[in-house]
Structure formats: C-alpha cells, structure tokens
Amino acid sequence: MRLIKYVVLAVIAIVLVTIALANREAMTLRLLPDEMARLAGINYDLSLPVFIVILGTFLAGLCFGFVWEWLREAKHRATARAEKKERERLEQQVQAGDPKAKSGDDVLAILDGT
C-alpha cells in the first residue's frame, strides 16, 4: 500500500514538473478589464509564469472544495457530538447504579413501577 502511495505521488510530481517546464513564459493578469480600470481608476496587473497561474487556480479550487465540504458536514458533526454526550451520560447512570438505567427491558421496568 505504501509503495502505491509513493508511485502515485511520483507520477503527480512528474506531471507537475512537466507542466511547469512547458509553461514558463510570462502571463499578465489584470484585476479589471481596461475600460473598467479607467473608470475606477484602478489599473493593477501582475506578470507571472503560466504554470504558477495554473497551480494557483488548482490550489484555490482545492481549498474552496475543502471549506465547502467542512461546512456541509457541520450538521453531521453536531449530531455525532450530541450522541456522544448522550452516550456518556447514560454510561455514568449505569456506573452510578441508577435502577432505571440498569433495566434492560422496558416492559419489566413498567411492571416494577406498578
């Protein structure tokens, strides 16, 4: 299993290095289109190699996906936390010797109460 992991990581590294070598020319990124930049008075641009733009976009998408999934799974984590708290409360009742907690059958518990 560890060998497969290293092989996959090596293939990914080779692909990334190949992309970087093939896309070394500079690319200009602009904050706004020319017309909007003149109207707003903001003319910010940046020259970067193309591979940095590609990898940066990939990493930004990856981060966005992680945050999206973390937010989407928040309700499941809250449910698990509540169930864990309830389980711990019930275990404490059993250890304390609570007669209601020790009863394994609801019918017997009802009959004992009458």
PLY file of the C-alpha trace (Angstrom):
ply
format ascii 1.0
element vertex 114
property float x
property float y
property float z
element edge 113
property int vertex1
property int vertex2
end_header
0.00 0.00 0.00
2.85 2.36 0.86
4.50 1.59 -2.49
1.32 2.53 -4.36
1.19 5.80 -2.45
4.77 6.66 -3.42
4.17 5.72 -7.05
1.10 7.95 -7.26
2.96 10.84 -5.61
5.89 10.39 -8.01
3.56 10.44 -11.04
1.87 13.60 -9.76
5.26 15.24 -9.18
6.43 14.32 -12.70
3.24 15.72 -14.23
3.55 18.97 -12.27
7.20 19.43 -13.21
6.40 18.73 -16.86
3.59 21.32 -16.82
5.90 23.84 -15.16
8.65 23.32 -17.72
6.24 23.57 -20.65
4.60 26.78 -19.39
7.43 29.05 -18.26
6.50 32.09 -20.38
5.11 35.14 -18.59
1.40 35.91 -18.48
-0.15 39.20 -17.43
-3.07 39.05 -15.01
-5.24 42.15 -14.72
-7.58 42.96 -11.87
-10.15 44.66 -14.14
-10.77 44.93 -17.88
-9.17 48.05 -19.46
-12.42 50.06 -19.72
-13.46 49.34 -16.13
-9.93 50.06 -14.87
-10.04 53.52 -16.47
-13.47 54.27 -14.96
-12.50 53.01 -11.50
-9.02 54.50 -11.59
-7.52 51.15 -10.62
-5.09 49.60 -13.06
-3.47 46.68 -11.24
-1.73 43.97 -13.24
0.76 41.26 -12.42
3.10 39.22 -14.64
3.54 35.59 -13.62
4.63 32.39 -15.34
1.67 30.43 -16.68
2.36 27.36 -14.53
2.04 29.45 -11.35
-1.36 30.65 -12.52
-2.44 27.08 -13.30
-1.20 25.66 -9.99
-2.58 28.63 -8.03
-6.00 28.13 -9.59
-5.86 24.42 -8.80
-4.91 25.08 -5.16
-7.59 27.76 -4.77
-10.22 25.31 -6.07
-8.96 22.62 -3.74
-9.19 24.94 -0.73
-12.67 26.07 -1.77
-13.77 22.42 -2.00
-12.37 21.57 1.42
-14.13 24.53 3.06
-17.38 23.69 1.23
-17.31 20.08 2.48
-16.39 21.14 6.02
-19.41 23.48 6.11
-21.68 20.87 4.51
-20.74 18.24 7.10
-21.23 20.53 10.12
-24.69 19.08 10.88
-23.27 15.54 10.94
-20.52 16.57 13.35
-23.10 18.28 15.61
-25.26 15.15 15.63
-22.27 12.95 16.46
-21.26 15.30 19.27
-24.80 15.20 20.76
-24.95 11.40 20.54
-21.56 11.09 22.22
-22.71 13.34 25.06
-25.88 11.27 25.50
-23.90 8.02 25.49
-21.53 9.35 28.15
-24.49 10.47 30.28
-26.08 7.02 30.04
-22.79 5.30 30.90
-22.49 7.46 34.01
-26.03 6.47 35.05
-25.17 2.79 34.70
-21.98 3.18 36.70
-23.78 5.17 39.42
-26.22 2.30 39.96
-29.37 4.01 38.74
-32.11 1.31 38.79
-33.83 2.81 35.74
-30.61 2.66 33.74
-29.89 -0.98 34.66
-33.24 -2.30 33.47
-32.69 -3.92 30.11
-36.37 -4.40 29.30
-38.95 -1.61 29.13
-41.83 -3.98 29.95
-40.13 -5.10 33.16
-39.43 -1.51 34.11
-43.14 -0.66 33.71
-44.19 -3.68 35.77
-41.71 -2.80 38.52
-43.21 0.69 38.71
-46.73 -0.68 39.47
0 1
1 2
2 3
3 4
4 5
5 6
6 7
7 8
8 9
9 10
10 11
11 12
12 13
13 14
14 15
15 16
16 17
17 18
18 19
19 20
20 21
21 22
22 23
23 24
24 25
25 26
26 27
27 28
28 29
29 30
30 31
31 32
32 33
33 34
34 35
35 36
36 37
37 38
38 39
39 40
40 41
41 42
42 43
43 44
44 45
45 46
46 47
47 48
48 49
49 50
50 51
51 52
52 53
53 54
54 55
55 56
56 57
57 58
58 59
59 60
60 61
61 62
62 63
63 64
64 65
65 66
66 67
67 68
68 69
69 70
70 71
71 72
72 73
73 74
74 75
75 76
76 77
77 78
78 79
79 80
80 81
81 82
82 83
83 84
84 85
85 86
86 87
87 88
88 89
89 90
90 91
91 92
92 93
93 94
94 95
95 96
96 97
97 98
98 99
99 100
100 101
101 102
102 103
103 104
104 105
105 106
106 107
107 108
108 109
109 110
110 111
111 112
112 113
